Each structure stands twice: as C-alpha cells, then as structure tokens.
Amino acid sequence: MQELQSKHIVLGLTGGVACYKVAQLCRLLTKAGATVQVVMTEAAQQFITPVTMQALSGRPVFTSQWDARPENNMAHINLSRAADAIVIAPCSADFAAKLAQGRADELLSLLCLARPHGKPLLLAPAMNREMWAHPATQRNFAQAAADGAQVLDVGQGEQACGECGDGRMLEPEELIQDIAASLVPKRLAGHKVLITAGPTFEALDPVRGLTNHSSGKMGFAIAAAARAAGAQVTLVAGPVHLPTPRGVQRINVQSARDMLAAVQSALEDVSIFIAAAAVADWRPADFSAKKIKKDGSGAVPSLAFVENPDILATVANSDRAQQGQLYCVGFAAESDNLLAHASAKRVRKNVPLLVGNIGPATFGQDDNTLLLIDAHGSSALPRASKAQLGHALIAEIARRLP
C-alpha cells in the first residue's frame, strides 16, 4: 500500500479484548512502510503489554502524559503534531464518551484533543452488542464524527462474552485499508463512480464459452482508488476471483448483455463511468441447451456469431454524457500499434479519455504501463503496480473533470 509508505501513524489502544487484533495491525502497518508510534491507556495494558507493542512497532510505547522522555515534557503535543493519522483501535465506549465530552485526563485523549484541525482521526469501535446499540454510545460516536473523527464500521459475529451481534472490531486487513484510504486526497468527494472490470463469458453450451485472459486487477485497483478518493463506487465485475475492494458495491455478471443491463440499472446519478472491462466483441448466435458432443467422425461444428452490444459507446452517447453530466473513460487493450488503435477507438466511441495498454503482456500481471489519450494528445503513466496506477489514473480523471 503506497499510501502508507513513510507515513507516521499514532496507534492508540484503549481497553478491550480486541487489543489482540492490534498486534497484527501494527505488523501490517510496519510492513507497508509506515512508522508506528503506539500509545496505550491504562485499561489497554490489562489486555496486551507495552513490551509486546514495542517489539512489534520497534519504538518505545507511550503510556502516560507524565512521560519525561520528551524534552519539553509535552508528549500529547509532540505525538499529535508528528502524526500523519491517529488511529484508535480498539475504541471503547468509555473512550468515545471522553471524545464526545472533550475530556482529556490521560495521554491518548489529550493528544486527540490536541490534534491539528483536518488531521485524520480514525475510531475503530469494539464492544459488546448491547453496549454498541445503547443510545448513549451511538450519540457519543455521532458527536465524535461531527467533531471531525472518522468512525469506522463494526463487524458482526461471536463476541468474547459469548453473545453474537454487532460490535466486533474490524479485522486488521480491513482496518489497514481504511487507514490507507484516510491518507488519500479526496479528489472525488461527492461523486458517484461506476466501473466495469474483468472479462465477460459468452456461453456456447452449458459447459463451454468464449472469454479472454483479463484478470480484472486493473479495474479493481481503480475501484479501490476511487473509493479512497472519496467517491461512492459501484463495480460491475465479470467472472473473476478477486476480493471486493473495501467500501465498494459489487455487482457480478457473466455476459456482455448482463454487464450492459447492470450498467444501465446503476447509472442513475453517476458522474464518472470507467469502462475497464474486457468485453467480448461477439457471442455465439445460438446457445445449445445440451453439451455439443463429438460424434467420432472428425466433423467440426460450424459456429455462427453475432456482435455484442457496445457498452462504452452506449453510455458515452447517452443524453447525460452528451450534456456533460457524465464523464466517460474507456480502455483499449491492443496487441500492436497501441497509439493508433486506441486513438481511433477514442474518436469512434466518443469518449473524452481513452486508456490504452498492451493487453496480452499485462493480463493477470500485478504491474502495467498506461497510455492516456485525449483530444490534446497522449501521455504515459510509467510502469508501476496496478494499485499505484489506479491512484494515478483517478488523479488524472479528477484533473480533467469539467
């Protein structure tokens, strides 16, 4: 996660059995290149020791506002100023009440109160289901959010007390995605983005069909980047085996006609459409309800094809797109003459931005290079991971928006 590289994260632990998960979160953050400074309340130390967190973070842990190590004896000021983000995980009901009331009677609440305006403060609630549902708890977290904190979701499931329901802290793999997203400029705040990704599958019979080697990795990376940039994201995905990016609504489809129907049903209020899917141009003219069998004669079946609907052209030539209310981005995967073929496709499909890449060489890979083509010419996004290219592309789209 490039967003965390060289970032300084203050990781605050309050009282709760979910502290055991924070050990893994600390490891994930440091592996991503972040510097982690752990701050623990007295209650947190009943569940996990400062020694453990020091070993995992590689830095001495702060536990008291009276810590004499800082020369100015102002740990709460120094820690809040040095942080790129402050993460409270787990965030107990008691600590949420402190934040809502502006209380500051120990180091962690002090540094939260002292954090500069606009610096991300993320709260990862963790508590019993009844405590989470209590009106006072909901009121306190709502007040913390109104004061500028980002209150993360809670998980659902079995709890340490033996009950089951809402209130579990998110898993470390989910938390690190939210932390990374908090550090991305919100270039697309207020926008709804619709993205297609992956291949389509055009059935020939119940067993066979036409598809391609697209893995969907580029489209999924773009969806994650758009969500991190503050957009509300819907992802229409062909048949791929990829986890859904956190915070993204996913619609699974098979064929090109399925994908077009899903896109059209999700287009309402969308301001950006990114067609990253590798949609099959043709489909079999006839579907056999039974598997087409060999008869031993060596005869080869004759197949007829019909053209699939052009999803990008359909959307790009819609009334909203023509009126400037919907910004469309297309993709072109070519085996040769990338600039010429992609430029022609941009004009033919009537889109303001066309993203080209050499398809066979990049399908399924974790990195890529992209060529951006618009009415003013072309420019390249140099080779990088698809996650990095997703963020770079979203920044380019945000810059080009009307």
Secondary structure, 3 states (H helix, E strand, C coil): CHHHCCCEEEEEECCCCCHHHHHHHHHHHHHCCCEEEEEECCCHHHCCCHHHHHHHHCCCCECCCCCCCCCCCCHHHHHHHHCCEEEEEEECHHHHHHHHHCCCCCHHHHHHHHCCCCCCEEEEECCCHHHHHCHHHHHHHHHHHHCCCEECCCEEEECCCCCEEEEECCCHHHHHHHHHHHCCCCCCCCCEEEEEECECCEECCCCCEECCCCCCHHHHHHHHHHHHCCCEEEEEECCCCCCCCCCCEEEECCCHHHHHHHHHHHCCCCCEEEECCECCCEEECCCCCCCCCCCCCCCCCCCCEEECCCHHHHHHCCHHHHCCCCEEEEEEEECCCHHHHHHHHHHHHCCCEEEEEEHHHHCCCCEEEEEEEECCEEEEEEEEEHHHHHHHHHHHHHHHCC
